[in-house]
Amino acid sequence: VTQSDCYVSLSLPTASVQQFRTKTVPNSRNPTWNETFHFTIQSQVKNVLELKVCDEDNMTQDDHLLTVFFDVSKIQLGENIQLCFQLNPQGKEELDVEFTMETSPDPPENIVTNGVLVVIFYFITLSLPRSNAYCKAKRKFALTVDGSYEGTQTHTLSSCLCPTSPARFHYIKYNQSALTVALPRRRRLSRVLCCRNFIIPRWYVMFCSAFLFAFLLAARAISRGLSVVLPRNLDARLGFDLCTDEQNFLQYRRKVVAAALKELLHLEEDLQEHEVPIVAVSTAGCGIRALTAMYGSILGLQKLRVLDCISYISGSSGTTWTMTKLYEDADWSRKDLGEIIIEARKQAAKCKMGAFCLRSLRNYYRELSQRTQAGHKTSFIDLWGLMIESMLNDGKCHHRLSDQRRAVNQGQNPLPIYLALNVKDKVATKDFREWVEFTPYEVGFLKYGTFIRAEDFGSEFFMGRLMKKLPESRICFMQGMWSSIFSKNLLDAWHAADNSEDFWHRWTQDKVSEIEEQPDLPEKPYEMATCMFTPTSGLSSALRDILTDRPAVSKYHNFLRGFQMHNEYIQHENFTRWKDTLLDTSPNDLRGNSEHLELVDAAFFFETSCPPLMRPERQVDVIIHLNYTGGSQTL
């Protein structure tokens, strides 16, 4: 048996899109590398360095032995220290790393943060002035900035990248993003860092033949035409306060509630603004049962004259079907709900086979094709949404979430709040889940204090900026996502059955343990403990894939893409998280560069829609909980 051929791979996702590695030390039990790597970091960002130790194998894939996660904020500015990570106290296995923290010569930049997320956003523009020497050439060349929103752009030398029509790349500062210029099916010609000095080295000349002269002029023009620009204001809202529209709604609604309470309680004097309570209704349930039962509950509240005393109605899963139908009418709470219920009874009782006939399937295919062409990520959940629309309506419904503003802008109805869960692929719901709330005004994560306009949900964002506007989804696609019965994995099913999936859950968790470093460093409340990840066996990985695989999830463009976690996010008072979720303390996994959100029915894991009502900013005084599920009625 030969000894290990070890090397170390270094990754700091917040500082570089690249992974670096040491040389391989062959046949050594105590390898020494003596190599230096440099990263430029932003001190307000949570920087966690990953040190991955591998055993090189020339015949098969390299063996991943372990990974050490180290919070760089433990190193003080101006400090030079050598740390010894205790990998195996019994076997006396150690990893020695020397760290030096120095001040960057770059001037300080303005960043945007809410204490949980951080925005450090730049973009470069490339313009090539016309030159007769190369504008006749028709050859194409590719411009690539790794880690940017655009990725790769292809141009011809005959095209004019002028100041009025430049090539533009949006990227995260300090990511050591490199501009690469290359010809198709040829070697890459040049690689320059996105920084102040954009130098294209001349050594690439040997890789070109007849195309050399024209491309050389183009490359020089590119280096002269590079410019770095600061962004305009963000299109996403960073903050934990209620949006202005919701605050205005509450002002109107308080007047309606005050008048209703005065009449209901036979008060002699008008209520003062601070005396008006905020009452909310939380609903939960699945399918037609929840649809019909909620209609009955709302009718009962109306007959009791309590409906006008309610400021919020939240829903998940099947109750969202009732809510979306009600809010198609801007004055539904002021009308006799008996007629609305008669129509709902008709739709619930009709034969559903029409939703599966050949004509309907053709319409579904056409709708999904149009949705894909528009830029949305389609899945089986979108087909499910179209089926819901067919089963509960007589025709196509053009209603959208933002259209519901007409029903609340004057405070005439309670504000609807819809709920979903954001999950991750191949990760158990118990290990990672995040609330996403939807109102006619905004869609967002209370956990991160990040919200976008309802009509922008589904569009492409990068670092809080709207990059590509897509058509707003019709409400049927939202219904499919809010009640996605096909998104359960095996662990979710066991959790719903008897809440005894802990045995199988152990097979899906990574083996992560805290380790010590010597010498001991002063601890701060916001610092992450140094951890070591040990890969599981092939059998465990295969079983994990089976247990956590979801048949279908609803995917929407991730409007959190490109954000980074603040260095002290874990201590922020508004950073709400579950006690048993694991990824909340793993910032590199928490806010990766995932292009899509994976949204599922919130009722799979929590049979209530009350979390949005618990926001301190909403100041809800009373919650009426209506649960239409068949299980336990205890919160």
Backbone torsions as a table, in degrees:
resi	resn	phi	psi	omega
1	VAL	NA	124.5	-179.9
2	THR	-79.3	158.7	176.4
3	GLN	-78.9	171.8	-173.9
4	SER	-72.8	147.1	172.3
5	ASP	-110.6	81.5	-167.9
6	CYS	-89.8	149.1	168.2
7	TYR	-145.0	164.3	-179.5
8	VAL	-119.1	129.2	174.9
9	SER	-102.7	131.5	-177.4
10	LEU	-111.9	135.1	178.0
11	SER	-140.1	128.8	173.7
12	LEU	-131.4	85.2	-170.4
13	PRO	-56.0	-29.1	-179.1
14	THR	-78.7	-9.8	-177.0
15	ALA	-119.4	-17.4	-178.3
16	SER	-158.3	142.4	175.6
17	VAL	-83.9	-7.4	-178.0
18	GLN	-99.2	157.8	170.8
19	GLN	-107.9	137.2	179.9
20	PHE	-110.5	156.8	179.6
21	ARG	-147.7	154.0	176.2
22	THR	-82.8	173.7	171.7
23	LYS	-72.1	162.1	177.9
24	THR	-88.5	130.5	175.2
25	VAL	-99.4	109.1	-173.9
26	PRO	-78.8	145.0	171.1
27	ASN	47.1	56.8	-178.4
28	SER	-137.2	134.8	174.9
29	ARG	-85.6	-22.1	179.9
30	ASN	-130.6	71.8	-176.1
31	PRO	-68.5	144.8	175.6
32	THR	-127.6	127.7	-175.1
33	TRP	-104.1	-42.4	179.6
34	ASN	52.5	52.8	177.6
35	GLU	-122.0	150.6	-176.7
36	THR	-117.8	137.4	177.6
37	PHE	-129.1	143.3	-176.3
38	HIS	-118.0	135.9	174.3
39	PHE	-131.4	141.7	171.3
40	THR	-103.1	121.0	-173.8
41	ILE	-120.9	159.3	172.7
42	GLN	-102.1	123.9	-172.5
43	SER	-66.7	-22.3	-179.8
44	GLN	-85.0	-1.5	178.1
45	VAL	-100.9	143.7	176.1
46	LYS	-75.5	106.6	-178.2
47	ASN	-103.7	113.7	178.9
48	VAL	-116.7	114.3	-179.3
49	LEU	-82.6	133.8	177.9
50	GLU	-107.7	119.2	177.8
51	LEU	-108.7	103.8	-174.0
52	LYS	-101.8	116.8	-179.5
53	VAL	-95.6	125.6	-176.3
54	CYS	-129.9	156.2	175.8
55	ASP	-110.7	114.1	-176.1
56	GLU	-71.6	139.2	179.3
57	ASP	-135.7	121.7	-176.8
58	ASN	-75.5	-21.0	-175.3
59	MET	-97.8	-35.1	-178.0
60	THR	-127.0	-176.8	178.4
61	GLN	-64.9	141.9	179.7
62	ASP	-58.2	143.5	179.6
63	ASP	-83.7	126.7	175.3
64	HIS	-87.1	112.6	-175.8
65	LEU	-86.4	-49.2	-178.7
66	LEU	-168.6	165.6	175.3
67	THR	-136.6	130.8	176.6
68	VAL	-102.0	131.8	177.4
69	PHE	-108.4	119.8	-175.2
70	PHE	-126.1	126.0	178.2
71	ASP	-77.7	113.6	-174.9
72	VAL	-66.2	-21.9	-178.4
73	SER	-65.7	-9.3	176.2
74	LYS	-71.4	-20.0	179.5
75	ILE	-88.0	129.3	-178.5
76	GLN	-84.2	151.3	178.4
77	LEU	-61.5	132.1	-179.1
78	GLY	82.9	3.5	-176.1
79	GLU	-94.4	142.3	172.3
80	ASN	-125.0	115.2	-172.9
81	ILE	-143.2	143.8	175.6
82	GLN	-105.2	122.3	-178.2
83	LEU	-108.2	144.1	177.5
84	CYS	-116.3	111.8	-179.5
85	PHE	-88.6	123.4	-178.7
86	GLN	-82.6	99.2	-176.3
87	LEU	-80.6	-34.2	-178.7
88	ASN	-153.5	93.0	-177.0
89	PRO	-56.3	-34.0	-179.0
90	GLN	-70.1	-41.5	-178.7
91	GLY	-92.6	1.1	179.4
92	LYS	56.9	38.1	176.1
93	GLU	-88.8	130.1	-174.9
94	GLU	-136.7	156.9	174.2
95	LEU	-129.6	115.4	-178.3
96	ASP	-97.7	127.1	179.8
97	VAL	-135.5	135.2	177.4
98	GLU	-103.0	130.9	-178.5
99	PHE	-116.8	141.1	173.4
100	THR	-133.8	126.9	179.3
101	MET	-111.7	117.9	-178.9
102	GLU	-124.0	158.3	177.7
103	THR	-76.9	134.9	178.8
104	SER	-77.1	140.5	177.8
105	PRO	-73.1	-12.5	180.0
106	ASP	-66.4	144.8	177.9
107	PRO	-66.6	149.9	178.6
108	PRO	-63.6	143.7	-179.0
109	GLU	-111.4	161.0	177.2
110	ASN	-84.7	125.3	177.2
111	ILE	-116.0	159.3	177.2
112	VAL	-113.3	128.3	-179.0
113	THR	-151.1	152.0	172.4
114	ASN	-113.5	15.0	-179.3
115	GLY	91.6	-12.8	177.5
116	VAL	-117.2	-46.9	177.7
117	LEU	-112.5	155.2	-178.1
118	VAL	-129.8	139.8	175.8
119	VAL	-117.5	119.5	170.9
120	ILE	-128.6	96.9	-163.1
121	PHE	-124.9	130.5	175.3
122	TYR	-139.1	162.1	166.9
123	PHE	-143.1	153.4	178.8
124	ILE	-112.5	149.2	174.8
125	THR	-119.9	141.5	179.7
126	LEU	-121.2	124.5	177.0
127	SER	-129.3	135.2	179.7
128	LEU	-113.4	111.3	174.2
129	PRO	-64.6	144.6	-177.1
130	ARG	-64.1	144.2	175.7
131	SER	-145.3	129.9	-178.3
132	ASN	-61.9	-20.7	-177.4
133	ALA	-68.6	-28.8	-176.9
134	TYR	-128.0	-8.0	-176.0
135	CYS	-74.7	-12.5	176.6
136	LYS	-79.3	-19.3	-177.8
137	ALA	-70.9	139.6	-179.3
138	LYS	-104.9	-0.3	-178.5
139	ARG	-65.6	147.6	-179.6
140	LYS	-96.2	151.8	171.5
141	PHE	-138.2	152.7	-176.3
142	ALA	-110.9	137.6	174.4
143	LEU	-111.1	126.0	-177.3
144	THR	-130.8	132.6	170.5
145	VAL	-122.7	105.9	-178.5
146	ASP	-60.7	134.8	178.8
147	GLY	84.5	-1.4	178.6
148	SER	-84.3	167.5	177.3
149	TYR	-66.6	-41.4	-175.1
150	GLU	-75.9	-31.9	-178.0
151	GLY	75.3	-95.8	-177.5
152	THR	-124.0	136.3	173.4
153	GLN	-123.2	140.3	-179.5
154	THR	-111.5	133.2	179.8
155	HIS	-136.6	162.6	171.9
156	THR	-108.2	154.6	179.8
157	LEU	-67.5	-20.9	178.2
158	SER	-80.3	-15.2	176.4
159	SER	-77.7	156.8	-175.7
160	CYS	-111.2	108.1	173.6
161	LEU	-87.9	80.4	-174.4
162	CYS	-96.4	169.3	-179.4
163	PRO	-57.1	-27.4	179.2
164	THR	-83.5	-15.7	179.0
165	SER	-143.8	68.2	-175.6
166	PRO	-86.3	166.4	166.0
167	ALA	-83.1	132.8	-173.3
168	ARG	-129.4	135.4	178.3
169	PHE	-127.5	131.6	176.0
170	HIS	-103.7	129.2	-175.1
171	TYR	-146.2	167.4	179.6
172	ILE	-93.4	124.8	178.9
173	LYS	-61.9	150.3	-178.3
174	TYR	72.4	8.9	176.8
175	ASN	-88.4	6.9	-178.5
176	GLN	49.2	40.5	179.6
177	SER	-67.8	138.9	-177.4
178	ALA	-114.3	136.7	173.6
179	LEU	-86.9	121.3	-179.3
180	THR	-114.3	130.1	176.6
181	VAL	-110.9	125.9	-174.3
182	ALA	-147.7	152.7	171.9
183	LEU	-94.8	144.5	178.0
184	PRO	-59.0	136.1	177.9
185	ARG	59.2	26.0	174.1
186	ARG	-130.6	170.5	178.9
187	ARG	-66.9	152.0	176.2
188	ARG	-63.5	137.6	-172.3
189	LEU	-95.6	-34.2	-173.8
190	SER	-154.0	152.6	179.5
191	ARG	-144.2	118.3	-178.4
192	VAL	-128.9	144.5	-179.8
193	LEU	-77.6	144.6	176.9
194	CYS	-78.8	81.9	178.1
195	CYS	-141.6	-161.1	-174.2
196	ARG	-68.7	-43.3	-176.7
197	ASN	-98.7	111.7	-178.0
198	PHE	-102.6	94.5	-174.3
199	ILE	-108.4	127.2	174.8
200	ILE	-101.2	111.4	-175.7
201	PRO	-65.8	154.1	-175.3
202	ARG	-86.0	-9.3	-175.6
203	TRP	-66.9	-13.0	-178.9
204	TYR	-74.2	-8.7	-173.5
205	VAL	-57.5	-33.3	-175.7
206	MET	-66.3	-14.5	-175.7
207	PHE	-90.3	-4.1	-179.5
208	CYS	-111.0	154.2	177.8
209	SER	-114.1	-109.9	-178.0
210	ALA	-67.0	-19.9	-177.2
211	PHE	-86.7	1.2	-171.3
212	LEU	-59.7	-52.5	-170.1
213	PHE	-63.8	-45.5	-179.4
214	ALA	-63.5	-41.5	-177.4
215	PHE	-72.7	-31.5	178.1
216	LEU	-62.1	-43.5	177.1
217	LEU	-64.1	-40.1	179.5
218	ALA	-63.9	-42.2	-179.4
219	ALA	-63.4	-41.2	178.2
220	ARG	-65.1	-38.3	178.3
221	ALA	-65.0	-38.1	177.9
222	ILE	-61.8	-45.7	-178.0
223	SER	-63.3	-31.2	178.0
224	ARG	-79.2	-25.6	-173.7
225	GLY	-93.7	3.5	179.8
226	LEU	-75.1	136.7	174.5
227	SER	-147.8	144.9	179.6
228	VAL	-105.0	132.3	-173.9
229	VAL	-127.3	139.5	173.8
230	LEU	-77.6	146.7	-177.6
231	PRO	-79.8	164.1	172.8
232	ARG	-81.4	-170.1	-178.3
233	ASN	-61.1	153.8	-178.7
234	LEU	-72.8	150.0	174.3
235	ASP	-91.1	-17.5	172.4
236	ALA	-92.1	148.4	179.9
237	ARG	-98.2	121.4	175.9
238	LEU	-99.9	114.9	-179.6
239	GLY	162.3	157.8	-177.6
240	PHE	-103.3	-4.1	177.7
241	ASP	-74.4	163.8	173.6
242	LEU	-70.4	148.0	178.4
243	CYS	-68.1	162.1	-177.1
244	THR	-60.0	-39.4	-179.2
245	ASP	-63.1	-41.1	179.6
246	GLU	-69.8	-36.2	176.3
247	GLN	-63.1	-40.6	176.8
248	ASN	-65.3	-39.6	177.1
249	PHE	-58.0	-44.6	-178.6
250	LEU	-63.2	-34.2	177.2
251	GLN	-62.8	-44.7	178.0
252	TYR	-67.5	-42.7	-174.0
253	ARG	-68.2	-33.2	179.0
254	ARG	-59.0	-37.1	179.0
255	LYS	-66.2	-40.9	178.4
256	VAL	-65.8	-44.4	-179.4
257	VAL	-65.4	-41.5	-179.7
258	ALA	-61.4	-43.2	179.1
259	ALA	-66.3	-39.6	-179.7
260	ALA	-66.7	-41.1	179.4
261	LEU	-68.3	-37.0	178.6
262	LYS	-61.9	-40.6	179.3
263	GLU	-73.8	-41.2	-176.8
264	LEU	-68.1	-40.5	-176.0
265	LEU	-97.4	1.8	179.0
266	HIS	56.0	49.6	179.3
267	LEU	-79.1	145.5	-180.0
268	GLU	-83.9	-28.6	-177.8
269	GLU	-120.4	156.4	177.0
270	ASP	-70.0	146.6	176.5
271	LEU	-75.4	140.5	172.9
272	GLN	-74.7	159.9	-175.4
273	GLU	-57.7	-42.2	-178.5
274	HIS	-73.5	-10.9	179.3
275	GLU	-91.6	-10.2	-177.4
276	VAL	-79.9	117.0	-179.5
277	PRO	-75.8	153.4	174.1
278	ILE	-102.9	112.2	-177.7
279	VAL	-107.7	137.8	-179.0
280	ALA	-130.2	152.5	175.2
281	VAL	-115.4	125.3	177.0
282	SER	-108.0	125.4	-177.6
283	THR	-121.7	151.4	177.2
284	ALA	-157.5	146.8	179.4
285	GLY	161.4	170.6	-173.8
286	CYS	-122.8	141.1	168.1
287	GLY	66.2	-156.2	-176.2
288	ILE	-62.8	-32.7	178.8
289	ARG	-58.8	-47.3	179.5
290	ALA	-66.9	-38.4	179.0
291	LEU	-57.7	-52.1	-176.0
292	THR	-73.4	-39.6	-177.8
293	ALA	-65.5	-36.7	-179.3
294	MET	-68.4	-36.8	175.2
295	TYR	-57.1	-43.3	179.2
296	GLY	-64.4	-39.6	179.5
297	SER	-65.5	-43.7	-180.0
298	ILE	-64.9	-39.7	177.3
299	LEU	-62.8	-41.4	177.8
300	GLY	-62.4	-41.9	177.9
301	LEU	-64.0	-35.8	178.6
302	GLN	-68.2	-43.1	179.8
303	LYS	-65.2	-32.1	177.5
304	LEU	-80.5	-2.3	-178.5
305	ARG	62.6	29.8	178.3
306	VAL	-98.2	-19.5	-174.7
307	LEU	-58.4	-39.0	179.7
308	ASP	-74.0	-5.8	177.4
309	CYS	-92.5	-2.2	-174.7
310	ILE	-98.8	136.0	-179.2
311	SER	-103.5	-27.4	-178.6
312	TYR	-133.9	145.3	168.3
313	ILE	-130.6	119.8	178.4
314	SER	-110.1	150.4	-178.1
315	GLY	-152.4	157.5	174.6
316	SER	-146.1	158.5	177.0
317	SER	56.6	-128.3	-172.6
318	GLY	-65.9	-26.5	-179.5
319	THR	-69.5	-19.6	176.8
320	THR	-67.2	-24.4	176.7
321	TRP	-64.2	-42.6	177.8
322	THR	-66.1	-45.3	-175.9
323	MET	-62.9	-45.8	-178.3
324	THR	-64.4	-33.8	178.5
325	LYS	-70.0	-41.8	179.3
326	LEU	-61.7	-42.0	-172.7
327	TYR	-82.3	6.1	167.6
328	GLU	-70.5	-23.9	178.5
329	ASP	-101.1	121.7	-175.6
330	ALA	-66.8	-18.1	-178.0
331	ASP	-127.5	38.0	-171.4
332	TRP	-63.5	-36.7	-175.6
333	SER	-73.1	-14.5	179.6
334	ARG	-94.8	-1.0	-178.4
335	LYS	-107.2	166.6	177.4
336	ASP	-72.1	114.3	-178.0
337	LEU	-72.5	-11.2	179.1
338	GLY	-58.9	-42.9	179.9
339	GLU	-67.6	-38.2	178.3
340	ILE	-64.3	-38.1	-179.3
341	ILE	-69.6	-35.0	176.8
342	ILE	-60.2	-43.9	178.2
343	GLU	-65.8	-39.7	178.5
344	ALA	-64.8	-39.1	178.0
345	ARG	-62.7	-39.5	178.9
346	LYS	-61.6	-44.7	-178.8
347	GLN	-69.4	-36.8	-178.8
348	ALA	-70.4	-31.5	-174.8
349	ALA	-91.4	-12.8	-175.6
350	LYS	-70.7	160.1	178.3
351	CYS	-66.5	133.9	-176.4
352	LYS	-95.1	0.7	-176.9
353	MET	-64.7	-24.7	179.2
354	GLY	-62.4	-24.9	179.6
355	ALA	-71.9	-12.4	-176.2
356	PHE	-118.9	9.6	179.6
357	CYS	-74.6	167.3	-176.0
358	LEU	-61.8	-38.9	-179.7
359	ARG	-63.7	-42.7	178.9
360	SER	-65.1	-40.3	-179.9
361	LEU	-63.3	-37.1	177.0
362	ARG	-65.3	-40.6	177.8
363	ASN	-64.0	-39.5	178.0
364	TYR	-61.3	-44.6	-178.6
365	TYR	-61.8	-42.3	179.8
366	ARG	-65.1	-42.8	179.5
367	GLU	-62.8	-45.3	-178.1
368	LEU	-67.8	-35.4	177.0
369	SER	-64.4	-43.7	178.1
370	GLN	-64.1	-37.5	179.4
371	ARG	-66.0	-40.6	177.9
372	THR	-65.7	-43.1	179.3
373	GLN	-63.3	-30.4	178.8
374	ALA	-72.2	-15.4	177.6
375	GLY	113.4	-1.0	179.0
376	HIS	-79.2	153.0	174.3
377	LYS	-89.3	114.2	-175.8
378	THR	-98.1	153.9	178.8
379	SER	-151.0	-179.5	178.7
380	PHE	-62.4	-26.0	179.5
381	ILE	-64.8	-32.4	176.3
382	ASP	-67.6	-38.0	174.3
383	LEU	-63.1	-40.1	177.0
384	TRP	-61.0	-39.6	177.6
385	GLY	-62.8	-39.8	177.2
386	LEU	-66.0	-35.0	176.7
387	MET	-66.7	-40.5	176.7
388	ILE	-59.8	-43.8	179.5
389	GLU	-60.3	-42.6	-179.2
390	SER	-67.7	-36.7	-176.9
391	MET	-76.9	-24.2	-173.8
392	LEU	-113.7	3.3	179.9
393	ASN	-139.1	160.7	177.3
394	ASP	-85.3	-17.4	-179.5
395	GLY	-157.3	-168.1	-178.5
396	LYS	-71.5	133.7	179.4
397	CYS	-105.4	120.4	-178.0
398	HIS	-93.2	8.4	-177.9
399	HIS	-68.0	144.3	177.9
400	ARG	-129.2	162.1	-176.5
401	LEU	-58.2	-44.7	-178.3
402	SER	-65.9	-21.3	177.8
403	ASP	-66.2	-20.8	-178.8
404	GLN	-70.8	-7.3	176.3
405	ARG	-61.2	-31.4	179.5
406	ARG	-61.7	-25.3	-178.0
407	ALA	-87.2	-5.3	-176.7
408	VAL	-133.0	-8.8	-173.6
409	ASN	-61.3	-26.9	178.1
410	GLN	-104.3	9.5	-179.9
411	GLY	72.6	18.8	-174.6
412	GLN	-76.2	-20.7	178.1
413	ASN	-132.3	159.8	173.4
414	PRO	-62.0	153.2	178.8
415	LEU	-79.8	124.0	179.0
416	PRO	-81.0	140.7	175.8
417	ILE	-130.3	122.6	179.5
418	TYR	-106.0	152.0	-171.4
419	LEU	-130.3	140.5	173.8
420	ALA	-143.2	169.4	176.8
421	LEU	-114.9	135.3	171.2
422	ASN	-95.2	128.6	-178.8
423	VAL	-126.5	177.8	177.7
424	LYS	-123.8	148.1	179.1
425	ASP	-66.5	137.7	177.8
426	LYS	63.0	22.5	176.0
427	VAL	-126.4	131.3	-179.9
428	ALA	-61.8	143.3	178.8
429	THR	-59.9	-30.6	179.3
430	LYS	-68.1	-26.2	-179.2
431	ASP	-88.7	-24.7	-179.5
432	PHE	-153.2	123.5	174.7
433	ARG	-160.9	141.7	-177.1
434	GLU	-137.7	135.3	176.2
435	TRP	-71.1	138.4	169.4
436	VAL	-126.0	124.2	-179.3
437	GLU	-108.4	145.1	-177.9
438	PHE	-125.1	126.1	170.8
439	THR	-128.1	167.7	176.2
440	PRO	-61.2	-16.6	-179.0
441	TYR	-95.4	-44.9	-172.1
442	GLU	-143.0	159.0	170.0
443	VAL	-127.5	133.9	-178.5
444	GLY	-175.7	178.9	178.9
445	PHE	-108.1	115.3	173.1
446	LEU	-64.0	-33.6	-178.3
447	LYS	-55.5	-40.7	-177.9
448	TYR	-102.6	-7.5	-177.1
449	GLY	64.5	41.7	-177.1
450	THR	-129.9	127.2	-175.8
451	PHE	-139.3	150.4	173.7
452	ILE	-128.3	163.6	177.8
453	ARG	-64.3	146.7	-176.8
454	ALA	-58.8	-38.1	-178.7
455	GLU	-71.4	-14.2	179.2
456	ASP	-94.3	-5.3	179.8
457	PHE	-64.6	128.4	-175.5
458	GLY	100.9	-17.6	176.2
459	SER	-77.4	168.0	-176.6
460	GLU	-92.0	127.6	178.9
461	PHE	-121.2	154.0	171.5
462	PHE	-147.7	121.4	-178.6
463	MET	52.9	40.7	175.3
464	GLY	82.1	2.0	179.2
465	ARG	-108.2	140.3	177.2
466	LEU	-76.1	111.9	-176.1
467	MET	-93.7	-37.9	-178.8
468	LYS	-145.0	114.4	-179.1
469	LYS	-80.4	124.5	176.2
470	LEU	-110.1	154.7	177.7
471	PRO	-59.2	139.7	178.3
472	GLU	-65.5	138.4	-178.2
473	SER	-68.1	143.4	173.0
474	ARG	-67.8	158.1	-172.1
475	ILE	-64.1	-24.9	-179.5
476	CYS	-64.7	-35.3	178.2
477	PHE	-69.2	-33.2	175.5
478	MET	-68.1	-39.9	177.7
479	GLN	-61.3	-40.7	177.9
480	GLY	-60.6	-39.2	179.7
481	MET	-72.6	-42.6	-179.1
482	TRP	-67.2	-23.3	-178.0
483	SER	-129.1	49.5	-174.1
484	SER	-82.0	86.3	-176.1
485	ILE	-69.0	-10.5	-176.7
486	PHE	-97.2	9.7	-175.4
487	SER	-99.0	4.0	179.7
488	LYS	-74.4	139.3	167.0
489	ASN	-101.9	-179.7	-176.3
490	LEU	-62.1	-38.5	179.3
491	LEU	-66.0	-38.5	177.1
492	ASP	-62.5	-41.0	-179.6
493	ALA	-63.8	-43.5	178.3
494	TRP	-65.5	-37.8	178.2
495	HIS	-62.2	-42.4	179.8
496	ALA	-69.3	-28.8	-176.2
497	ALA	-75.5	-54.7	-175.9
498	ASP	-147.5	8.7	175.8
499	ASN	58.0	34.4	-178.1
500	SER	-125.6	40.4	-177.4
501	GLU	-90.1	9.3	-174.3
502	ASP	-59.6	-35.5	179.9
503	PHE	-60.4	-47.9	-179.4
504	TRP	-74.4	-29.1	-179.8
505	HIS	-62.2	-31.5	179.5
506	ARG	-62.6	-28.4	-179.3
507	TRP	-75.1	-16.4	-176.3
508	THR	-98.2	-4.8	-175.9
509	GLN	-92.7	144.0	174.0
510	ASP	-70.3	150.4	176.4
511	LYS	-87.3	94.1	-178.3
512	VAL	-120.2	129.2	-179.9
513	SER	-135.2	147.7	176.6
514	GLU	-76.2	140.8	178.3
515	ILE	-127.3	166.6	-178.3
516	GLU	-103.5	152.0	171.7
517	GLU	-122.0	147.0	179.5
518	GLN	-119.4	133.3	0.2
519	PRO	-76.0	163.1	177.3
520	ASP	-65.0	135.9	179.5
521	LEU	-102.9	149.3	176.2
522	PRO	-57.9	135.0	-176.9
523	GLU	-95.6	141.7	174.2
524	LYS	-119.0	151.6	-175.1
525	PRO	-60.1	-30.4	-174.5
526	TYR	-91.2	-1.4	-178.5
527	GLU	-78.7	144.9	175.9
528	MET	-86.4	140.7	176.0
529	ALA	-67.2	145.0	176.4
530	THR	-70.4	127.2	-174.2
531	CYS	-125.3	159.8	176.0
532	MET	-127.9	129.3	177.9
533	PHE	-103.2	129.0	177.4
534	THR	-114.2	121.1	-178.0
535	PRO	-60.7	147.1	177.6
536	THR	-85.8	171.9	179.1
537	SER	-73.7	167.5	178.6
538	GLY	-62.2	-36.8	178.6
539	LEU	-64.4	-44.0	179.5
540	SER	-63.8	-40.0	179.5
541	SER	-65.0	-41.6	178.9
542	ALA	-64.7	-42.8	178.6
543	LEU	-64.9	-38.1	178.1
544	ARG	-61.4	-43.5	179.6
545	ASP	-61.3	-39.2	-179.3
546	ILE	-67.9	-44.1	-175.0
547	LEU	-72.1	-30.8	-174.0
548	THR	-102.8	-2.7	-178.4
549	ASP	-70.8	131.4	177.9
550	ARG	-105.4	129.3	-177.6
551	PRO	-56.3	-39.0	-179.4
552	ALA	-159.7	140.8	175.4
553	VAL	-134.1	157.1	177.7
554	SER	-88.0	123.6	-176.0
555	LYS	-113.4	127.8	175.6
556	TYR	-129.7	150.9	-180.0
557	HIS	-56.5	135.5	-173.7
558	ASN	-79.9	108.9	179.8
559	PHE	-79.2	-1.9	173.2
560	LEU	-95.4	2.4	-176.2
561	ARG	-60.2	131.2	177.1
562	GLY	91.8	-13.0	175.5
563	PHE	-71.0	152.9	175.9
564	GLN	-122.1	155.1	-178.1
565	MET	-81.4	138.3	177.4
566	HIS	-67.7	150.4	-176.6
567	ASN	-59.1	-30.3	-177.2
568	GLU	-113.8	27.6	-174.8
569	TYR	-61.1	-35.3	-173.9
570	ILE	-66.0	-21.7	-179.1
571	GLN	-96.7	-3.3	-176.7
572	HIS	-68.8	135.0	-174.3
573	GLU	-65.7	-24.4	-178.1
574	ASN	-96.9	-0.5	177.5
575	PHE	-79.3	93.3	-176.1
576	THR	-88.5	133.1	-179.5
577	ARG	-148.9	160.5	175.2
578	TRP	-76.1	151.0	-179.5
579	LYS	-71.0	-26.9	-173.7
580	ASP	-103.3	1.6	178.6
581	THR	-78.2	141.6	-173.8
582	LEU	-95.2	-36.0	-172.5
583	LEU	-73.0	-13.8	179.9
584	ASP	-63.7	-22.8	177.6
585	THR	-104.2	17.3	177.2
586	SER	-126.2	81.7	-171.2
587	PRO	-60.3	-30.8	179.4
588	ASN	-66.0	-31.4	177.1
589	ASP	-88.9	-29.7	-175.0
590	LEU	-64.8	-49.5	-179.3
591	ARG	-121.3	70.7	175.9
592	GLY	-78.4	-164.2	-178.2
593	ASN	-101.4	33.9	-179.4
594	SER	-61.5	132.9	-177.2
595	GLU	-80.3	-20.3	-174.4
596	HIS	-132.5	146.7	167.0
597	LEU	-83.6	144.0	176.4
598	GLU	-114.2	103.4	-170.0
599	LEU	-106.3	137.2	-178.8
600	VAL	-134.7	169.8	178.3
601	ASP	-63.0	123.7	-178.9
602	ALA	-66.3	-25.4	-177.0
603	ALA	-68.9	-13.5	177.9
604	PHE	-62.3	-31.8	-173.3
605	PHE	-118.3	-20.5	-174.5
606	PHE	-149.9	108.2	-171.9
607	GLU	-85.2	59.8	173.9
608	THR	-161.7	159.1	177.3
609	SER	-119.3	25.2	-174.5
610	CYS	-80.1	-19.5	-176.4
611	PRO	-51.1	-43.3	178.0
612	PRO	-62.8	-25.8	-179.9
613	LEU	-77.0	-13.7	-179.3
614	MET	-88.0	-2.1	177.4
615	ARG	-58.9	126.3	-179.2
616	PRO	-57.3	-31.7	-177.6
617	GLU	-67.2	-23.7	-179.7
618	ARG	-82.6	-18.7	173.3
619	GLN	52.2	44.7	179.5
620	VAL	-72.0	128.8	-178.8
621	ASP	-92.5	-37.9	-176.3
622	VAL	-134.6	134.7	175.6
623	ILE	-119.5	122.4	173.8
624	ILE	-96.1	114.2	-174.1
625	HIS	-98.6	119.8	179.1
626	LEU	-116.3	110.2	-175.8
627	ASN	-113.1	119.5	-177.9
628	TYR	-108.7	19.2	178.0
629	THR	-82.2	168.5	-179.2
630	GLY	-93.2	-3.2	-177.0
631	GLY	-94.6	-148.1	-178.1
632	SER	-65.4	142.0	178.8
633	GLN	-99.9	13.9	-178.8
634	THR	-96.1	130.7	178.6
635	LEU	-74.5	NA	NA
